[in-house]
């Protein structure tokens, strides 16, 4: 769970760094173009303002996504924990007590009295 949060934070900071670098590069290019051409100062100022607005929107979007992902992770962990608690209270997953031993074949076994008597071979041959 902690590694997932750490992964989200790392990916989020990486995306901010990449986006910031792209916006910074394009902003520097626009500023240098504005210095070179004094006639287009208003147009460059508008483009710079648009880039800053775009950067703010991107930052806001990533922040909202990060907050939503944290909330989803917390919700999932709460659901899992409550499910475990419900199963514990209901007794689901517990082992049943062992059943009582019943010797079902006891009626079909020879008694010790019958086991001691050996049949007489001669009597058996006469019959």
C-alpha positions as a Markdown table, in Angstrom:
| # | Residue | x | y | z |
|---|---|---|---|---|
| 1 | Unk | 0.0 | 0.0 | 0.0 |
| 2 | Unk | 2.8 | 2.4 | 0.9 |
| 3 | Unk | 4.7 | 1.5 | -2.3 |
| 4 | Unk | 1.6 | 2.4 | -4.3 |
| 5 | Unk | 1.4 | 5.8 | -2.7 |
| 6 | Unk | 5.1 | 6.4 | -3.3 |
| 7 | Unk | 4.8 | 5.3 | -6.9 |
| 8 | Unk | 1.9 | 7.8 | -7.4 |
| 9 | Unk | 4.0 | 10.6 | -5.8 |
| 10 | Unk | 7.0 | 9.8 | -8.0 |
| 11 | Unk | 5.0 | 9.7 | -11.2 |
| 12 | Unk | 3.2 | 12.9 | -10.2 |
| 13 | Unk | 6.5 | 14.8 | -9.6 |
| 14 | Unk | 8.0 | 13.4 | -12.8 |
| 15 | Unk | 5.0 | 14.7 | -14.8 |
| 16 | Unk | 5.3 | 18.1 | -13.2 |
| 17 | Unk | 9.0 | 18.2 | -14.0 |
| 18 | Unk | 8.4 | 17.3 | -17.6 |
| 19 | Unk | 5.6 | 19.7 | -18.0 |
| 20 | Unk | 7.5 | 22.5 | -16.2 |
| 21 | Unk | 10.5 | 21.9 | -18.5 |
| 22 | Unk | 8.4 | 22.1 | -21.6 |
| 23 | Unk | 6.6 | 25.2 | -20.5 |
| 24 | Unk | 9.9 | 26.8 | -19.3 |
| 25 | Unk | 11.5 | 26.1 | -22.7 |
| 26 | Unk | 8.6 | 27.5 | -24.7 |
| 27 | Unk | 8.3 | 30.5 | -22.4 |
| 28 | Unk | 12.0 | 31.3 | -22.8 |
| 29 | Unk | 11.7 | 31.0 | -26.5 |
| 30 | Unk | 8.7 | 33.3 | -26.5 |
| 31 | Unk | 10.4 | 35.8 | -24.2 |
| 32 | Unk | 13.5 | 35.9 | -26.5 |
| 33 | Unk | 11.2 | 36.4 | -29.5 |
| 34 | Unk | 9.5 | 39.3 | -27.6 |
| 35 | Unk | 12.8 | 41.0 | -27.0 |
| 36 | Unk | 13.8 | 40.6 | -30.6 |
| 37 | Unk | 10.6 | 42.0 | -32.0 |
| 38 | Unk | 9.4 | 45.1 | -30.2 |
| 39 | Unk | 6.4 | 45.4 | -32.5 |
| 40 | Unk | 4.8 | 42.2 | -31.2 |
| 41 | Unk | 5.0 | 42.8 | -27.5 |
| 42 | Unk | 1.3 | 42.6 | -26.9 |
| 43 | Unk | 1.0 | 39.3 | -28.8 |
| 44 | Unk | 3.9 | 37.8 | -27.0 |
| 45 | Unk | 2.5 | 38.9 | -23.6 |
| 46 | Unk | -0.8 | 37.2 | -24.5 |
| 47 | Unk | 0.9 | 34.0 | -25.5 |
| 48 | Unk | 3.0 | 34.0 | -22.3 |
| 49 | Unk | -0.2 | 34.6 | -20.3 |
| 50 | Unk | -1.8 | 31.7 | -22.2 |
| 51 | Unk | 1.1 | 29.5 | -21.4 |
| 52 | Unk | 1.0 | 30.4 | -17.8 |
| 53 | Unk | -2.7 | 29.7 | -17.7 |
| 54 | Unk | -2.1 | 26.3 | -19.4 |
| 55 | Unk | 0.6 | 25.5 | -16.8 |
| 56 | Unk | -1.8 | 26.4 | -14.0 |
| 57 | Unk | -4.6 | 24.3 | -15.4 |
| 58 | Unk | -2.2 | 21.3 | -15.8 |
| 59 | Unk | -1.0 | 21.7 | -12.3 |
| 60 | Unk | -4.6 | 21.9 | -11.0 |
| 61 | Unk | -5.5 | 18.8 | -13.0 |
| 62 | Unk | -2.7 | 16.7 | -11.6 |
| 63 | Unk | -3.4 | 17.9 | -8.1 |
| 64 | Unk | -7.1 | 16.9 | -8.4 |
| 65 | Unk | -6.1 | 13.5 | -9.9 |
| 66 | Unk | -3.7 | 12.9 | -7.0 |
| 67 | Unk | -6.3 | 13.8 | -4.4 |
| 68 | Unk | -8.9 | 11.5 | -6.1 |
| 69 | Unk | -6.4 | 8.7 | -6.3 |
| 70 | Unk | -5.6 | 9.0 | -2.6 |
| 71 | Unk | -9.4 | 9.0 | -1.8 |
| 72 | Unk | -9.9 | 5.8 | -4.0 |
| 73 | Unk | -7.0 | 4.0 | -2.2 |
| 74 | Unk | -8.4 | 4.9 | 1.2 |
| 75 | Unk | -11.9 | 3.8 | 0.1 |
| 76 | Unk | -10.6 | 0.5 | -1.1 |
| 77 | Unk | -8.6 | -0.2 | 2.1 |
| 78 | Unk | -11.7 | 0.7 | 4.2 |
| 79 | Unk | -13.9 | -1.7 | 2.2 |
| 80 | Unk | -11.3 | -4.5 | 2.5 |
| 81 | Unk | -10.9 | -4.0 | 6.3 |
| 82 | Unk | -14.7 | -3.9 | 6.8 |
| 83 | Unk | -15.1 | -7.0 | 4.8 |
| 84 | Unk | -12.6 | -8.8 | 6.9 |
| 85 | Unk | -14.3 | -7.6 | 10.1 |
| 86 | Unk | -17.7 | -8.8 | 8.8 |
| 87 | Unk | -16.4 | -12.2 | 8.0 |
| 88 | Unk | -14.8 | -12.5 | 11.5 |
| 89 | Unk | -18.1 | -11.6 | 13.1 |
| 90 | Unk | -20.1 | -14.0 | 11.0 |
| 91 | Unk | -17.7 | -16.8 | 11.6 |
| 92 | Unk | -17.0 | -17.3 | 7.9 |
| 93 | Unk | -13.7 | -19.1 | 7.3 |
| 94 | Unk | -13.4 | -20.7 | 10.7 |
| 95 | Unk | -12.7 | -24.5 | 10.8 |
| 96 | Unk | -15.6 | -26.7 | 12.0 |
| 97 | Unk | -15.0 | -28.7 | 15.2 |
| 98 | Unk | -13.9 | -32.3 | 14.5 |
| 99 | Unk | -16.7 | -34.8 | 14.3 |
| 100 | Unk | -17.2 | -37.6 | 16.8 |
| 101 | Unk | -15.6 | -40.9 | 15.8 |
| 102 | Unk | -18.2 | -43.5 | 15.1 |
| 103 | Unk | -17.2 | -47.1 | 14.3 |
| 104 | Unk | -19.7 | -48.0 | 11.7 |
| 105 | Unk | -18.3 | -51.5 | 11.0 |
| 106 | Unk | -18.4 | -52.7 | 14.6 |
| 107 | Unk | -21.6 | -54.7 | 13.8 |
| 108 | Unk | -19.9 | -56.6 | 11.0 |
| 109 | Unk | -16.7 | -57.7 | 12.8 |
| 110 | Unk | -16.2 | -61.0 | 14.5 |
| 111 | Unk | -16.3 | -60.9 | 18.2 |
| 112 | Unk | -13.2 | -62.1 | 20.1 |
| 113 | Unk | -15.1 | -65.3 | 21.1 |
| 114 | Unk | -15.6 | -66.1 | 17.5 |
| 115 | Unk | -12.1 | -65.3 | 16.6 |
| 116 | Unk | -10.6 | -67.7 | 19.1 |
| 117 | Unk | -12.5 | -70.7 | 17.8 |
| 118 | Unk | -10.8 | -72.3 | 14.8 |
| 119 | Unk | -13.0 | -74.5 | 12.6 |
| 120 | Unk | -12.2 | -78.1 | 12.6 |
| 121 | Unk | -10.9 | -79.1 | 9.2 |
| 122 | Unk | -12.2 | -82.7 | 9.4 |
| 123 | Unk | -15.7 | -81.6 | 10.2 |
| 124 | Unk | -15.6 | -79.2 | 7.3 |
| 125 | Unk | -14.6 | -82.0 | 4.9 |
| 126 | Unk | -17.4 | -84.3 | 6.0 |
| 127 | Unk | -20.0 | -81.8 | 5.2 |
